[in-house]
Structure formats: structure tokens, C-alpha cells
């Protein structure tokens, strides 16, 4: 059996987190090291390692989590201006290899990102 990812441990309540939203397919938690006044991680419960591992069979899940972004930003009162970000691979800044969408808001963002 492979070891659980950090986010699986959070999903299984083995590690505490501040849960913003949860359903059968995904969970949204506050990031422990926020980069903006609102910084939420939206995580599919299925432990897909990274975005580029998504397959055609995951299309319902993909639609589900992207639709959930628009619910989570409403819950967090940032639905007018927000940024979503997915780091895919270590050189793109991915540290936790369990796919997650960063949802950030509550401040002005610049472009390009660092
Ligand atoms: P990434 O670099 O895209 O893999 O993002 C991983 C994110 O997980 C970072 O923003 C971390 O701050 C966040 N993180 C790490 N450990 C925890 C934790 N225990 N609870 C909530 N967020 C965490």
C-alpha cells in the first residue's frame, strides 16, 4: 500500500485543517501558509498526483472541481476578483503531489507571477 498524501491525511482527519467546503469528491481547506488574505486549496479526494495526470475518465471530476471554484469563492466573499493557480511539477512550484487548485483573493495581484 502506498503512503497517504498529506492531503489524504487531511481528508481523513489525521491532520487538522480549517475546512471551508467538503463534498463526496473534493475538499477545500485554508492554506497553512497563506499568500493572500484568502488562500484556499481545493483538492479532489481522488489522489491524482498532478494536473497533467488527469485522464479522460476523470472528466466529470474535472468539471465538478472547476464548478466548485465558483462556489468556494462565493463562500469566501472573493467572487468578484480572485486568482486560481495550479502548480504542475516541482519546477513549477509543486510541493505536495496530490493535485490541488490554489484559490487566492482579498488583495491585488500582479502579472507575471514569480
Ligand atoms: P504546492 O506548492 O502547489 O504543492 O502547494 C502546496 C500548498 O500546501 C502550499 O501552499 C502549502 O502552504 C500548503 N500546505 C502544506 N501543508 C499544509 C497543511 N497541513 N494544511 C494546509 N495547507 C498546507
Backbone and ligand atoms as CSV (ligand in chain L), in Angstrom:
chain,resi,resn,atom,element,x,y,z
A,1,UNK,N,N,0.831,-1.200,0.000
A,1,UNK,CA,C,0.000,0.000,0.000
A,1,UNK,C,C,0.872,1.260,0.000
A,2,UNK,N,N,0.531,2.215,-0.852
A,2,UNK,CA,C,1.328,3.446,-0.883
A,2,UNK,C,C,0.944,4.347,0.283
A,3,UNK,N,N,1.918,5.138,0.698
A,3,UNK,CA,C,1.657,6.039,1.833
A,3,UNK,C,C,0.670,7.132,1.440
A,4,UNK,N,N,-0.163,7.516,2.377
A,4,UNK,CA,C,-1.143,8.565,2.103
A,4,UNK,C,C,-0.439,9.889,1.829
A,5,UNK,N,N,-1.020,10.671,0.940
A,5,UNK,CA,C,-0.503,12.022,0.725
A,5,UNK,C,C,-0.921,12.886,1.918
A,6,UNK,N,N,-0.235,14.028,2.043
A,6,UNK,CA,C,-0.588,14.981,3.102
A,6,UNK,C,C,-2.081,15.319,3.042
A,7,UNK,N,N,-2.578,15.523,1.825
A,7,UNK,CA,C,-3.976,15.930,1.713
A,7,UNK,C,C,-4.933,14.768,1.990
A,8,UNK,N,N,-4.511,13.538,1.709
A,8,UNK,CA,C,-5.353,12.394,2.113
A,8,UNK,C,C,-5.443,12.334,3.639
A,9,UNK,N,N,-4.333,12.640,4.311
A,9,UNK,CA,C,-4.355,12.633,5.785
A,9,UNK,C,C,-5.282,13.729,6.300
A,10,UNK,N,N,-5.289,14.868,5.610
A,10,UNK,CA,C,-6.215,15.951,5.996
A,10,UNK,C,C,-7.654,15.501,5.741
A,11,UNK,N,N,-7.902,14.907,4.579
A,11,UNK,CA,C,-9.252,14.429,4.240
A,11,UNK,C,C,-9.726,13.408,5.278
A,12,UNK,N,N,-8.801,12.548,5.736
A,12,UNK,CA,C,-9.143,11.503,6.718
A,12,UNK,C,C,-9.091,12.000,8.166
A,13,UNK,N,N,-8.900,13.331,8.335
A,13,UNK,CA,C,-8.881,13.961,9.669
A,13,UNK,C,C,-7.726,13.449,10.534
A,14,UNK,N,N,-6.658,12.996,9.893
A,14,UNK,CA,C,-5.469,12.599,10.657
A,14,UNK,C,C,-4.593,13.819,10.923
A,15,UNK,N,N,-4.744,14.843,10.091
A,15,UNK,CA,C,-4.051,16.122,10.272
A,15,UNK,C,C,-5.139,17.183,10.289
A,16,UNK,N,N,-5.084,18.107,11.273
A,16,UNK,CA,C,-6.148,19.121,11.346
A,16,UNK,C,C,-6.037,20.159,10.236
A,17,UNK,N,N,-7.180,20.711,9.858
A,17,UNK,CA,C,-7.181,21.800,8.885
A,17,UNK,C,C,-8.461,22.588,9.070
A,18,UNK,N,N,-8.478,23.773,8.493
A,18,UNK,CA,C,-9.692,24.593,8.531
A,18,UNK,C,C,-10.451,24.312,7.235
A,19,UNK,N,N,-11.560,23.609,7.381
A,19,UNK,CA,C,-12.317,23.192,6.199
A,19,UNK,C,C,-13.321,24.287,5.819
A,20,UNK,N,N,-13.268,24.664,4.547
A,20,UNK,CA,C,-14.165,25.698,4.021
A,20,UNK,C,C,-15.374,25.053,3.358
A,21,UNK,N,N,-15.136,23.905,2.724
A,21,UNK,CA,C,-16.202,23.231,1.959
A,21,UNK,C,C,-15.787,21.765,1.801
A,22,UNK,N,N,-16.768,20.879,1.785
A,22,UNK,CA,C,-16.461,19.469,1.527
A,22,UNK,C,C,-17.673,18.781,0.926
A,23,UNK,N,N,-17.431,17.898,-0.033
A,23,UNK,CA,C,-18.480,17.008,-0.520
A,23,UNK,C,C,-17.836,15.649,-0.801
A,24,UNK,N,N,-18.555,14.786,-1.491
A,24,UNK,CA,C,-18.031,13.427,-1.700
A,24,UNK,C,C,-16.775,13.401,-2.569
A,25,UNK,N,N,-16.566,14.438,-3.351
A,25,UNK,CA,C,-15.499,14.400,-4.353
A,25,UNK,C,C,-14.336,15.353,-4.101
A,26,UNK,N,N,-14.563,16.341,-3.259
A,26,UNK,CA,C,-13.485,17.317,-3.040
A,26,UNK,C,C,-13.599,17.955,-1.666
A,27,UNK,N,N,-12.500,18.599,-1.292
A,27,UNK,CA,C,-12.483,19.343,-0.026
A,27,UNK,C,C,-11.754,20.658,-0.281
A,28,UNK,N,N,-12.189,21.712,0.377
A,28,UNK,CA,C,-11.498,23.000,0.294
A,28,UNK,C,C,-11.058,23.374,1.693
A,29,UNK,N,N,-9.758,23.658,1.821
A,29,UNK,CA,C,-9.196,23.990,3.144
A,29,UNK,C,C,-8.406,25.290,3.046
A,30,UNK,N,N,-8.218,25.931,4.192
A,30,UNK,CA,C,-7.347,27.110,4.217
A,30,UNK,C,C,-5.898,26.666,4.083
A,31,UNK,N,N,-5.135,27.375,3.256
A,31,UNK,CA,C,-3.706,27.087,3.154
A,31,UNK,C,C,-3.024,27.483,4.463
A,32,UNK,N,N,-2.093,26.626,4.906
A,32,UNK,CA,C,-1.406,26.853,6.190
A,32,UNK,C,C,-0.439,28.040,6.103
A,33,UNK,N,N,-0.030,28.384,4.897
A,33,UNK,CA,C,0.933,29.477,4.689
A,33,UNK,C,C,0.364,30.436,3.629
A,34,UNK,N,N,-0.664,31.193,4.033
A,34,UNK,CA,C,-1.423,31.958,3.034
A,34,UNK,C,C,-0.603,33.027,2.326
A,35,UNK,N,N,-0.809,33.123,1.032
A,35,UNK,CA,C,-0.112,34.119,0.199
A,35,UNK,C,C,-1.020,35.297,-0.131
A,36,UNK,N,N,-2.175,35.326,0.456
A,36,UNK,CA,C,-3.141,36.409,0.264
A,36,UNK,C,C,-4.118,36.335,1.439
A,37,UNK,N,N,-4.896,37.399,1.679
A,37,UNK,CA,C,-5.861,37.345,2.791
A,37,UNK,C,C,-6.775,36.116,2.718
A,38,UNK,N,N,-7.152,35.724,1.497
A,38,UNK,CA,C,-7.865,34.443,1.316
A,38,UNK,C,C,-6.966,33.537,0.477
A,39,UNK,N,N,-6.650,32.382,1.004
A,39,UNK,CA,C,-5.848,31.400,0.253
A,39,UNK,C,C,-6.376,30.015,0.619
A,40,UNK,N,N,-7.134,29.476,-0.313
A,40,UNK,CA,C,-7.806,28.193,-0.095
A,40,UNK,C,C,-7.257,27.190,-1.099
A,41,UNK,N,N,-7.153,25.941,-0.661
A,41,UNK,CA,C,-6.757,24.856,-1.554
A,41,UNK,C,C,-7.982,23.993,-1.813
A,42,UNK,N,N,-8.323,23.834,-3.076
A,42,UNK,CA,C,-9.439,22.964,-3.453
A,42,UNK,C,C,-8.839,21.669,-3.984
A,43,UNK,N,N,-9.174,20.576,-3.320
A,43,UNK,CA,C,-8.452,19.316,-3.521
A,43,UNK,C,C,-9.433,18.203,-3.880
A,44,UNK,N,N,-9.244,17.541,-5.025
A,44,UNK,CA,C,-10.082,16.366,-5.285
A,44,UNK,C,C,-9.713,15.255,-4.298
A,45,UNK,N,N,-10.692,14.525,-3.829
A,45,UNK,CA,C,-10.370,13.447,-2.875
A,45,UNK,C,C,-9.591,12.325,-3.542
A,46,UNK,N,N,-9.834,12.137,-4.818
A,46,UNK,CA,C,-9.055,11.138,-5.565
A,46,UNK,C,C,-7.603,11.618,-5.621
A,47,UNK,N,N,-6.652,10.798,-5.165
A,47,UNK,CA,C,-5.272,11.283,-5.063
A,47,UNK,C,C,-4.523,11.289,-6.398
A,48,UNK,N,N,-5.001,12.118,-7.315
A,48,UNK,CA,C,-4.297,12.334,-8.584
A,48,UNK,C,C,-3.054,13.163,-8.259
A,49,UNK,N,N,-1.896,12.714,-8.740
A,49,UNK,CA,C,-0.647,13.370,-8.321
A,49,UNK,C,C,-0.535,14.799,-8.841
A,50,UNK,N,N,-0.820,14.979,-10.111
A,50,UNK,CA,C,-0.697,16.331,-10.659
A,50,UNK,C,C,-1.658,16.527,-11.821
A,51,UNK,N,N,-1.824,17.808,-12.200
A,51,UNK,CA,C,-2.832,18.149,-13.199
A,51,UNK,C,C,-2.622,17.361,-14.490
A,52,UNK,N,N,-1.367,17.187,-14.887
A,52,UNK,CA,C,-1.082,16.504,-16.155
A,52,UNK,C,C,-1.395,15.003,-16.085
A,53,UNK,N,N,-1.753,14.498,-14.910
A,53,UNK,CA,C,-2.161,13.088,-14.796
A,53,UNK,C,C,-3.661,12.902,-15.027
A,54,UNK,N,N,-4.392,14.014,-15.138
A,54,UNK,CA,C,-5.827,13.890,-15.407
A,54,UNK,C,C,-6.049,13.080,-16.678
A,55,UNK,N,N,-7.040,12.215,-16.640
A,55,UNK,CA,C,-7.357,11.412,-17.812
A,55,UNK,C,C,-8.812,11.651,-18.208
A,56,UNK,N,N,-9.119,11.168,-19.423
A,56,UNK,CA,C,-10.483,11.351,-19.938
A,56,UNK,C,C,-11.532,10.822,-18.952
A,57,UNK,N,N,-11.209,9.728,-18.287
A,57,UNK,CA,C,-12.176,9.133,-17.350
A,57,UNK,C,C,-12.456,10.051,-16.153
A,58,UNK,N,N,-11.594,11.059,-15.954
A,58,UNK,CA,C,-11.774,11.997,-14.843
A,58,UNK,C,C,-12.598,13.225,-15.240
A,59,UNK,N,N,-13.190,13.198,-16.434
A,59,UNK,CA,C,-13.796,14.452,-16.912
A,59,UNK,C,C,-14.931,14.959,-16.018
A,60,UNK,N,N,-15.701,14.071,-15.428
A,60,UNK,CA,C,-16.764,14.535,-14.527
A,60,UNK,C,C,-16.167,15.192,-13.281
A,61,UNK,N,N,-15.085,14.601,-12.792
A,61,UNK,CA,C,-14.411,15.150,-11.614
A,61,UNK,C,C,-13.813,16.521,-11.935
A,62,UNK,N,N,-13.214,16.637,-13.106
A,62,UNK,CA,C,-12.624,17.923,-13.513
A,62,UNK,C,C,-13.717,18.984,-13.545
A,63,UNK,N,N,-14.824,18.658,-14.196
A,63,UNK,CA,C,-15.932,19.620,-14.264
A,63,UNK,C,C,-16.413,19.960,-12.857
A,64,UNK,N,N,-16.511,18.949,-12.024
A,64,UNK,CA,C,-17.006,19.157,-10.660
A,64,UNK,C,C,-16.122,20.148,-9.909
A,65,UNK,N,N,-14.808,19.911,-9.932
A,65,UNK,CA,C,-13.972,20.785,-9.093
A,65,UNK,C,C,-13.882,22.203,-9.666
A,66,UNK,N,N,-13.920,22.336,-10.985
A,66,UNK,CA,C,-13.884,23.700,-11.522
A,66,UNK,C,C,-15.189,24.437,-11.251
A,67,UNK,N,N,-16.294,23.720,-11.276
A,67,UNK,CA,C,-17.559,24.374,-10.895
A,67,UNK,C,C,-17.541,24.762,-9.413
A,68,UNK,N,N,-16.867,23.934,-8.599
A,68,UNK,CA,C,-16.788,24.221,-7.161
A,68,UNK,C,C,-15.973,25.463,-6.864
A,69,UNK,N,N,-15.014,25.781,-7.733
A,69,UNK,CA,C,-14.248,27.019,-7.535
A,69,UNK,C,C,-15.217,28.181,-7.371
A,70,UNK,N,N,-16.210,28.230,-8.241
A,70,UNK,CA,C,-17.140,29.361,-8.200
A,70,UNK,C,C,-18.035,29.345,-6.958
A,71,UNK,N,N,-18.195,28.194,-6.340
A,71,UNK,CA,C,-18.929,28.151,-5.067
A,71,UNK,C,C,-18.019,28.585,-3.919
A,72,UNK,N,N,-16.784,28.095,-3.960
A,72,UNK,CA,C,-15.849,28.413,-2.864
A,72,UNK,C,C,-15.570,29.921,-2.825
A,73,UNK,N,N,-15.389,30.554,-3.991
A,73,UNK,CA,C,-15.111,31.999,-3.965
A,73,UNK,C,C,-16.310,32.784,-3.416
A,74,UNK,N,N,-17.497,32.234,-3.613
A,74,UNK,CA,C,-18.674,32.903,-3.024
A,74,UNK,C,C,-18.647,32.745,-1.505
A,75,UNK,N,N,-18.354,31.522,-1.045
A,75,UNK,CA,C,-18.277,31.280,0.407
A,75,UNK,C,C,-17.253,32.233,1.039
A,76,UNK,N,N,-16.150,32.467,0.330
A,76,UNK,CA,C,-15.053,33.287,0.861
A,76,UNK,C,C,-15.202,34.780,0.553
A,77,UNK,N,N,-16.308,35.137,-0.090
A,77,UNK,CA,C,-16.569,36.551,-0.429
A,77,UNK,C,C,-15.492,37.172,-1.320
A,78,UNK,N,N,-14.994,36.390,-2.263
A,78,UNK,CA,C,-13.997,36.943,-3.201
A,78,UNK,C,C,-14.430,36.677,-4.651
A,79,UNK,N,N,-15.749,36.526,-4.855
A,79,UNK,CA,C,-16.200,36.063,-6.177
A,79,UNK,C,C,-15.966,37.082,-7.295
A,80,UNK,N,N,-15.722,38.347,-6.943
A,80,UNK,CA,C,-15.532,39.360,-7.978
A,80,UNK,C,C,-14.112,39.330,-8.539
A,81,UNK,N,N,-13.144,39.208,-7.652
A,81,UNK,CA,C,-11.736,39.199,-8.064
A,81,UNK,C,C,-11.013,38.067,-7.341
A,82,UNK,N,N,-10.500,37.162,-8.078
A,82,UNK,CA,C,-9.722,36.089,-7.446
A,82,UNK,C,C,-8.766,35.510,-8.481
A,83,UNK,N,N,-7.803,34.763,-7.967
A,83,UNK,CA,C,-6.874,34.087,-8.870
A,83,UNK,C,C,-6.881,32.605,-8.537
A,84,UNK,N,N,-6.894,31.750,-9.572
A,84,UNK,CA,C,-6.704,30.320,-9.334
A,84,UNK,C,C,-5.391,29.913,-9.976
A,85,UNK,N,N,-4.736,28.974,-9.319
A,85,UNK,CA,C,-3.393,28.580,-9.737
A,85,UNK,C,C,-3.199,27.086,-9.471
A,86,UNK,N,N,-2.625,26.418,-10.464
A,86,UNK,CA,C,-2.265,25.007,-10.268
A,86,UNK,C,C,-0.786,24.869,-10.596
A,87,UNK,N,N,0.006,24.454,-9.626
A,87,UNK,CA,C,1.421,24.178,-9.868
A,87,UNK,C,C,1.536,22.721,-10.311
A,88,UNK,N,N,2.100,22.521,-11.481
A,88,UNK,CA,C,2.226,21.152,-12.027
A,88,UNK,C,C,3.710,20.810,-12.165
A,89,UNK,N,N,4.228,20.019,-11.211
A,89,UNK,CA,C,5.636,19.633,-11.265
A,89,UNK,C,C,6.489,20.502,-10.355
A,90,UNK,N,N,7.587,19.914,-9.876
A,90,UNK,CA,C,8.446,20.581,-8.889
A,90,UNK,C,C,8.972,21.919,-9.403
A,91,UNK,N,N,9.369,21.980,-10.652
A,91,UNK,CA,C,9.940,23.237,-11.164
A,91,UNK,C,C,8.879,24.311,-11.352
A,92,UNK,N,N,7.636,23.919,-11.360
A,92,UNK,CA,C,6.539,24.898,-11.411
A,92,UNK,C,C,6.080,25.273,-10.002
A,93,UNK,N,N,6.788,24.750,-8.988
A,93,UNK,CA,C,6.470,25.123,-7.612
A,93,UNK,C,C,5.617,24.124,-6.863
A,94,UNK,N,N,5.342,22.962,-7.471
A,94,UNK,CA,C,4.506,21.987,-6.762
A,94,UNK,C,C,5.314,21.300,-5.659
A,95,UNK,N,N,4.783,21.347,-4.452
A,95,UNK,CA,C,5.445,20.707,-3.303
A,95,UNK,C,C,4.660,19.511,-2.806
A,96,UNK,N,N,3.345,19.569,-2.942
A,96,UNK,CA,C,2.506,18.452,-2.478
A,96,UNK,C,C,1.958,17.748,-3.709
A,97,UNK,N,N,2.335,16.479,-3.850
A,97,UNK,CA,C,1.965,15.754,-5.075
A,97,UNK,C,C,0.627,15.025,-4.908
A,98,UNK,N,N,-0.349,15.851,-4.666
A,98,UNK,CA,C,-1.775,15.480,-4.667
A,98,UNK,C,C,-2.439,16.727,-5.234
A,99,UNK,N,N,-2.944,16.583,-6.445
A,99,UNK,CA,C,-3.472,17.737,-7.175
A,99,UNK,C,C,-4.317,18.661,-6.308
A,100,UNK,N,N,-4.089,19.962,-6.471
A,100,UNK,CA,C,-4.889,20.950,-5.754
A,100,UNK,C,C,-4.912,22.247,-6.544
A,101,UNK,N,N,-6.004,22.965,-6.401
A,101,UNK,CA,C,-6.134,24.281,-7.019
A,101,UNK,C,C,-5.986,25.322,-5.916
A,102,UNK,N,N,-5.030,26.237,-6.093
A,102,UNK,CA,C,-4.923,27.369,-5.173
A,102,UNK,C,C,-5.986,28.387,-5.577
A,103,UNK,N,N,-6.737,28.874,-4.604
A,103,UNK,CA,C,-7.716,29.938,-4.834
A,103,UNK,C,C,-7.310,31.104,-3.933
A,104,UNK,N,N,-6.961,32.211,-4.567
A,104,UNK,CA,C,-6.428,33.347,-3.809
A,104,UNK,C,C,-7.261,34.590,-4.050
A,105,UNK,N,N,-7.415,35.395,-3.011
A,105,UNK,CA,C,-8.170,36.630,-3.161
A,105,UNK,C,C,-7.965,37.547,-1.978
A,106,UNK,N,N,-8.566,38.726,-2.076
A,106,UNK,CA,C,-8.502,39.675,-0.975
A,106,UNK,C,C,-7.373,40.675,-1.099
A,107,UNK,N,N,-6.631,40.609,-2.194
A,107,UNK,CA,C,-5.621,41.633,-2.467
A,107,UNK,C,C,-5.465,41.759,-3.976
A,108,UNK,N,N,-4.683,42.749,-4.406
A,108,UNK,CA,C,-4.421,42.938,-5.824
A,108,UNK,C,C,-3.284,42.006,-6.236
A,109,UNK,N,N,-3.384,41.422,-7.400
A,109,UNK,CA,C,-2.334,40.524,-7.898
A,109,UNK,C,C,-1.660,41.153,-9.106
A,110,UNK,N,N,-0.388,40.825,-9.248
A,110,UNK,CA,C,0.326,41.346,-10.413
A,110,UNK,C,C,0.579,40.209,-11.400
A,111,UNK,N,N,1.045,40.575,-12.571
A,111,UNK,CA,C,1.366,39.598,-13.601
A,111,UNK,C,C,2.637,40.043,-14.297
A,112,UNK,N,N,3.609,39.217,-14.633
A,112,UNK,CA,C,3.583,37.769,-14.459
A,112,UNK,C,C,3.838,37.341,-13.016
A,113,UNK,N,N,3.417,36.116,-12.676
A,113,UNK,CA,C,3.693,35.587,-11.345
A,113,UNK,C,C,5.179,35.271,-11.215
A,114,UNK,N,N,5.683,35.175,-10.014
A,114,UNK,CA,C,7.109,34.909,-9.805
A,114,UNK,C,C,7.475,33.471,-10.094
L,1,LIG,P1,P,2.064,23.438,-3.974
L,1,LIG,O1,O,3.377,24.130,-3.745
L,1,LIG,O2,O,1.322,23.947,-5.178
L,1,LIG,O3,O,2.219,21.935,-3.965
L,1,LIG,O4,O,1.151,23.842,-2.767
L,1,LIG,C1,C,1.141,23.168,-1.551
L,1,LIG,C2,C,0.447,24.063,-0.575
L,1,LIG,O5,O,0.074,23.298,0.554
L,1,LIG,C3,C,1.331,25.216,-0.055
L,1,LIG,O6,O,0.714,26.458,-0.366
L,1,LIG,C4,C,1.390,24.965,1.449
L,1,LIG,O7,O,1.382,26.142,2.207
L,1,LIG,C5,C,0.146,24.125,1.681
L,1,LIG,N1,N,0.189,23.268,2.852
L,1,LIG,C6,C,1.205,22.475,3.267
L,1,LIG,N2,N,0.870,21.819,4.396
L,1,LIG,C7,C,-0.407,22.192,4.690
L,1,LIG,C8,C,-1.319,21.871,5.726
L,1,LIG,N3,N,-1.012,20.990,6.706
L,1,LIG,N4,N,-2.532,22.451,5.731
L,1,LIG,C9,C,-2.862,23.340,4.751
L,1,LIG,N5,N,-2.050,23.675,3.744
L,1,LIG,C10,C,-0.825,23.130,3.709
